Amino acid sequence: MRNHICLIFIIFLGCENYLLPKQSGYLRLDYPSPEYTSFGVGEPGLPFFFDTNNKLSNISDIDINSETIDFIIKYNELDAQINFQYKSVNSKDQLDAYIIDLKKTIETHSLMANSIRVRDYSLEEKNIYGRIFDLSGNVASPYQFFLTDNINHIISGFVYFNIKPNYDSILPAITYIENDIIKLIESFNWNNNVK
């Protein structure tokens, strides 16, 4: 009997529920490996060509006129897009003025940034020069860049997400798109047959 009472006493003491705090968890996002195809090769009126990820993105809203070309690379699965604008310029002064306007736009985005990483890009044999702006924090456009030949051509790209910016939650998507942009820049060429 004494053993039974001790056993019952141990069971009651051992059955106490302890509340433990819920552990932090993060959503794991797996994106498919990119597959790249060339965009702009053989396209009439396009003064450039580059490789783009055809696995997770598609090019839409192409608008070509005499001085500018606007288009969007959409990442529907990531709820993001890259807005591009190409501009043909006639002088170094026009080019410099356009670059100043781009930098002003980038400065407005940088007001909410925690930090900005700027990287210059130069590939003299292909006559391509540019700058990449990587903004961390809850900004409208976390990644921006432009490429130019320093004479007649300039193209700019701005990454936008169609959600309220929360840098920590969209960082995997930003990294995925950043890799696509690096591939785009490395494969970029001017089409000298189009003026």
Secondary structure, DSSP 8 states (H G I E B T S, - for coil): -HHHHHHHHHHHHHT--------------------EEEESTT-TT-SEEEEEETTT-EEEEEEE-SSEEEEEEEEGGGTEEEEEEEEE-SSHHHHHHHHHHHHHHHHHHHTT-SEEEEEEEEEGGGTEEEEEEEEESS-S-SEEEEEE-SSSEEEEEEEEESS---HHHHHHHHHHHHHHHHHHHHH-EE-TT--
